[in-house]
Amino acid sequence: MSTPHSVQPLRSQRSRRPQRPQRPPARRRMGTVLRFPAGMALVTWRYLWRVTALHRSEAEGDSRDLPPRIPPDLTDACSQFLADGSGPMFHRRFSVRIEDADLTAPELMDAVVADFNRAAPSSAARFHKTVGTAGIAQVRDEYRVQMPGPWDGPVRVVHRDPTSLRFATLRGHLEAGQIEFRSAPADDGTLRFEVEAWSRGGDRWADLLYSRLRMAKEMQLNMWVHFCLKAARIAGGRVRDGVTIDTRAVPEEVCGGVPGC
């Protein structure tokens, strides 16, 4: 997907000025549909050969599945809210339990957000910081997530604490919504790492790929399963019982009238 949101040189967040949002041209959005089969073939190949156990569940969702509100001072004309998207929203949680980790929950989060590319699958996504200072991600930092074909996705950090970080999408992203990374100690002595996403198609073309053809949905699954497994390696431990993926589908009418998400 193309990234109409202007990619700016890495600079301090004080000097950042909102860029005028633009929608991707219809020709480029259609290009995503036409180029998707090759990317889907790669996802299918990896899925078939993955030896890690994947525990998947799907259920109907409702308004309780909506994402957190974004602080107003972290939104501007470039923000792409959930209500700006198209089609149903999918609330998904990808989680792993990590045994014998060398890192604590805050240490793992620091390691992950200092360089997202350590955990992201290099053939599917590369993170490039476009706003903010080099190093660990902070609130108001922005990234361009480069993906196969016309798939680049601009995002902004809208939450950060010692054990979690959340991105919100910006104009031009394939999806509309938010995604959060978090780590925490579990009651059984393991370290838990999670990726939680609230997303729907950024426009009708993306909705076609995401909820109608289910292609982008499987791409998302492959990417964040990989991310969770790599986070376990970064922590220096091993995954117990595979990766759990919980999905709740929220009807389109629930997503359209919610401001600030």
C-alpha positions as CSV (number, residue, x, y, z in Angstrom):
1,M,0.0,0.0,0.0
2,S,1.3,3.5,-0.7
3,T,1.9,5.9,2.1
4,P,0.4,9.3,1.2
5,H,1.3,10.5,4.7
6,S,4.6,12.4,4.0
7,V,7.7,10.6,5.2
8,Q,9.8,13.2,7.0
9,P,13.4,13.1,8.0
10,L,13.9,11.9,11.6
11,R,13.6,14.9,13.8
12,S,12.6,16.0,17.2
13,Q,8.9,15.8,18.1
14,R,8.8,19.5,19.0
15,S,9.4,20.5,15.4
16,R,6.7,18.1,13.9
17,R,3.9,19.8,12.1
18,P,0.8,17.9,10.9
19,Q,0.8,17.2,7.1
20,R,-2.3,17.6,5.1
21,P,-3.9,14.1,4.9
22,Q,-4.4,12.5,1.5
23,R,-6.3,9.4,0.5
24,P,-4.4,6.8,-1.6
25,P,-5.4,7.1,-5.3
26,A,-8.0,4.5,-6.3
27,R,-5.5,3.0,-8.8
28,R,-3.0,2.3,-6.1
29,R,-5.6,0.8,-3.8
30,M,-6.7,-1.4,-6.7
31,G,-3.1,-2.3,-7.2
32,T,-3.0,-3.8,-3.7
33,V,-5.8,-6.2,-4.7
34,L,-4.0,-7.2,-7.9
35,R,-0.6,-7.7,-6.2
36,F,-1.9,-9.5,-3.2
37,P,-1.8,-13.2,-4.4
38,A,2.0,-13.3,-4.3
39,G,2.0,-12.1,-0.8
40,M,-0.7,-14.4,0.2
41,A,1.2,-17.4,-1.3
42,L,4.2,-16.5,1.0
43,V,1.9,-16.4,4.0
44,T,0.3,-19.7,3.2
45,W,3.7,-21.4,2.7
46,R,5.0,-20.2,6.1
47,Y,1.7,-21.1,7.8
48,L,1.9,-24.7,6.4
49,W,5.5,-25.2,7.5
50,R,5.2,-23.5,10.9
51,V,5.8,-26.1,13.7
52,T,4.7,-23.9,16.6
53,A,1.3,-24.7,17.9
54,L,-1.3,-22.1,17.2
55,H,-4.4,-22.0,19.3
56,R,-7.1,-20.0,17.4
57,S,-10.5,-19.0,18.6
58,E,-13.1,-16.7,17.0
59,A,-16.3,-15.2,18.4
60,E,-18.8,-12.4,17.9
61,G,-17.8,-9.1,19.5
62,D,-19.6,-6.0,20.6
63,S,-19.0,-2.4,21.9
64,R,-16.9,-3.8,24.8
65,D,-14.2,-4.7,22.2
66,L,-13.6,-1.1,21.1
67,P,-10.1,0.3,21.6
68,P,-9.0,2.9,24.2
69,R,-9.7,6.6,23.4
70,I,-6.7,8.4,22.0
71,P,-5.7,11.5,24.1
72,P,-6.9,14.6,22.1
73,D,-3.5,16.2,22.2
74,L,-2.1,13.2,20.2
75,T,-4.5,13.5,17.3
76,D,-4.5,15.9,14.4
77,A,-5.5,16.1,10.7
78,C,-3.3,13.1,10.0
79,S,-5.0,10.7,12.4
80,Q,-7.0,7.8,10.9
81,F,-9.6,6.9,13.5
82,L,-11.5,3.7,13.7
83,A,-14.6,5.5,12.5
84,D,-12.7,6.6,9.3
85,G,-12.4,2.9,8.2
86,S,-14.7,0.5,6.4
87,G,-16.3,-2.8,7.3
88,P,-16.3,-4.7,10.6
89,M,-13.6,-4.3,13.2
90,F,-11.5,-7.3,14.4
91,H,-10.3,-7.3,18.0
92,R,-7.4,-9.7,18.1
93,R,-5.0,-10.8,20.9
94,F,-1.8,-12.7,20.1
95,S,-0.1,-14.0,23.2
96,V,2.8,-16.2,24.4
97,R,4.1,-17.4,27.7
98,I,7.8,-17.4,28.0
99,E,9.7,-19.8,30.3
100,D,13.1,-19.1,31.8
101,A,13.3,-15.5,30.5
102,D,16.5,-13.6,31.1
103,L,14.7,-10.3,31.0
104,T,12.0,-8.8,33.2
105,A,8.8,-7.4,31.7
106,P,10.1,-3.8,31.5
107,E,13.4,-4.9,30.1
108,L,11.7,-6.9,27.4
109,M,9.5,-4.0,26.4
110,D,12.6,-1.7,26.3
111,A,14.4,-4.2,24.0
112,V,11.4,-4.6,21.7
113,V,10.5,-0.9,21.3
114,A,14.2,0.2,20.9
115,D,14.2,-1.6,17.6
116,F,10.9,-3.1,16.3
117,N,12.8,-4.8,13.4
118,R,14.4,-7.2,15.9
119,A,11.0,-8.9,16.3
120,A,9.2,-8.1,13.0
121,P,9.5,-10.5,10.1
122,S,11.9,-8.8,7.7
123,S,10.1,-10.2,4.5
124,A,6.7,-8.8,5.7
125,A,7.4,-5.5,7.5
126,R,10.2,-3.1,8.2
127,F,9.8,-0.2,10.8
128,H,11.3,3.2,9.9
129,K,11.1,6.0,12.4
130,T,10.1,9.2,10.7
131,V,9.4,11.5,13.6
132,G,11.2,11.5,16.9
133,T,14.7,10.8,18.2
134,A,16.6,7.6,17.6
135,G,16.3,4.9,20.2
136,I,13.5,3.7,22.3
137,A,10.0,4.7,21.1
138,Q,8.3,7.5,23.0
139,V,4.8,9.1,22.8
140,R,4.4,11.2,19.6
141,D,7.0,9.3,17.7
142,E,5.9,8.2,14.2
143,Y,6.9,5.2,12.1
144,R,6.4,4.1,8.5
145,V,5.8,0.4,8.4
146,Q,7.0,-0.8,5.0
147,M,5.3,-3.9,3.7
148,P,5.3,-5.9,0.4
149,G,3.7,-4.0,-2.6
150,P,1.8,-0.8,-1.9
151,W,1.5,-1.6,1.8
152,D,3.4,1.1,3.7
153,G,1.5,2.0,6.9
154,P,2.2,5.2,9.0
155,V,1.5,5.0,12.7
156,R,2.0,7.2,15.8
157,V,2.9,6.2,19.4
158,V,-0.1,7.3,21.5
159,H,0.7,5.5,24.8
160,R,3.9,4.3,26.5
161,D,4.6,3.0,30.0
162,P,7.3,0.7,31.3
163,T,5.5,-2.5,30.1
164,S,3.4,-1.4,27.1
165,L,3.3,0.7,24.0
166,R,0.3,1.5,21.7
167,F,0.3,2.8,18.1
168,A,-2.6,4.5,16.3
169,T,-2.9,4.5,12.5
170,L,-2.4,7.6,10.4
171,R,-3.9,8.6,7.1
172,G,-2.9,6.3,4.3
173,H,-2.6,3.2,6.4
174,L,-4.2,0.0,5.1
175,E,-6.0,-0.3,8.4
176,A,-7.8,2.0,10.7
177,G,-7.4,1.4,14.4
178,Q,-4.8,0.8,17.1
179,I,-2.3,-1.9,18.2
180,E,-0.6,-2.4,21.6
181,F,2.4,-4.4,22.7
182,R,2.7,-5.4,26.3
183,S,4.6,-7.7,28.6
184,A,3.9,-8.8,32.2
185,P,4.8,-11.5,34.7
186,A,2.3,-14.4,34.8
187,D,1.0,-16.1,37.9
188,D,2.7,-19.4,36.9
189,G,6.2,-17.8,36.9
190,T,6.4,-17.3,33.1
191,L,6.7,-14.0,31.3
192,R,3.7,-13.1,29.2
193,F,4.0,-11.1,25.9
194,E,1.0,-9.9,24.0
195,V,0.1,-8.0,20.8
196,E,-3.5,-6.7,20.9
197,A,-5.0,-5.1,17.8
198,W,-8.2,-3.3,17.1
199,S,-8.5,-2.8,13.3
200,R,-10.8,-2.6,10.4
201,G,-10.1,-1.8,6.7
202,G,-8.8,1.7,6.1
203,D,-11.2,2.1,3.1
204,R,-13.4,-0.2,1.0
205,W,-10.5,-1.7,-0.9
206,A,-8.8,-2.7,2.3
207,D,-12.1,-4.0,3.7
208,L,-12.3,-6.2,0.6
209,L,-8.9,-7.7,1.4
210,Y,-9.4,-7.8,5.2
211,S,-12.9,-9.0,6.0
212,R,-14.3,-10.2,2.7
213,L,-11.4,-12.1,1.2
214,R,-9.7,-12.6,4.6
215,M,-6.3,-12.1,3.0
216,A,-5.0,-9.2,5.0
217,K,-6.4,-10.8,8.1
218,E,-4.1,-13.9,7.5
219,M,-1.2,-11.6,6.7
220,Q,-1.7,-9.9,10.1
221,L,-1.9,-13.2,11.8
222,N,1.4,-14.4,10.3
223,M,3.2,-11.2,11.2
224,W,2.2,-11.0,14.8
225,V,2.7,-14.7,15.5
226,H,6.2,-14.2,14.2
227,F,6.6,-11.1,16.4
228,C,5.5,-12.9,19.5
229,L,7.9,-15.8,18.9
230,K,10.8,-13.4,18.3
231,A,10.0,-11.5,21.5
232,A,10.4,-14.8,23.3
233,R,13.9,-15.2,21.8
234,I,14.8,-11.6,22.7
235,A,13.8,-12.4,26.3
236,G,16.2,-15.3,26.2
237,G,13.5,-17.8,27.1
238,R,11.4,-20.4,25.3
239,V,7.7,-20.5,24.4
240,R,5.4,-22.7,26.5
241,D,2.4,-24.2,24.7
242,G,2.6,-22.2,21.5
243,V,0.8,-19.0,20.5
244,T,-2.8,-18.2,21.4
245,I,-4.8,-16.1,19.0
246,D,-8.2,-14.8,20.1
247,T,-10.3,-12.9,17.5
248,R,-13.6,-11.1,18.1
249,A,-15.5,-9.7,15.1
250,V,-17.3,-6.4,15.8
251,P,-20.1,-5.3,13.4
252,E,-19.5,-2.3,11.3
253,E,-22.4,-0.3,12.8
254,V,-20.6,-0.4,16.2
255,C,-17.4,1.1,14.8
256,G,-18.8,4.0,12.8
257,G,-20.0,6.4,15.4
258,V,-17.2,6.2,18.1
259,P,-15.2,9.4,18.3
260,G,-11.5,9.5,19.4
261,C,-10.6,5.8,18.9
